[in-house]
Amino acid sequence: MARRKLAAVWHLLLIGPESWVGWPPLAVVVVAILAGDFAGYWRHRFEHTPLLRPAHAVHHSDDEMTWLTLERFHPVNRITTFVLDNAALLLLGFPPYAIIANNLVRHYYGYLIHADLPWTFGRASLVLVSPAMHRWHHAADPLYFQTNFATVFSIFDRAFGTYRVPGPCTAPLGVTEALRPTLGGEFGYMFEPRAYRGLRSGAAGLFRWPRRQGQPRGEPQREMIE
């Protein structure tokens, strides 16, 4: 029975663990971080859809972003992030040491990009996410709600058309949702019907925000929050 279960799990893998045997450990770690950031990019984009945004809004509710903002997450959002990001690496057959390294590197790099720093990284921003880039992601401005999703590598935002960094971020930060400024108010928001007003009215889909009046069809759709 145990062997059959193990075989069933094995067949779910996209890449077998034996594929990484013989690779230099450092190379495996680098590939794992790239793959983890790619998975995290798409998971983060889903968190900005009408279905998942209410839980993720807790993270964005900080209007004075510092490195500690990385710890400001709804418990549900924290669990889904951990499960989805690690599931992607497990499906790719990465060894445990590479998965652990990915979690450590991306987590502690997250402290850097949430820090209150005006750094844009210059030419390095062609590859890496800077504090300025991620700060724009936290701007309380609809122009930036659907931008700058990656944690480590800006190449994913550039490749998928979500990169937007006009310079050091001077815009106000926070959310446009009416979250009550208490622990219970923020954690309870995702359970309130008003958080899904667009879905209930049919104006938005599970993963689609309603289009603004006059918004060009080629322009990415953005959150419309009351």
Secondary structure, 3 states (H helix, E strand, C coil): CHHHHHHHHHHHCCCCHHHHCCCCHHHHHHHHHHHHHHHHHHHHHHHCCCCCHHHHHHHHCCCCCCHHHHHCCCHHHHHHHHHHHHHHHHHCCCCHHHHHHHHHHHHHHHHHHHCCCCCCCHHHHHCECCHHHHHHHCECCHHHCCCCCCCCECHHHHHCCCCCCCCCCCCCECCCCCCCCCHHHHHHHHHCHHHHHHHHHCCCECCECCCCCCCCCCCCCCCCCC
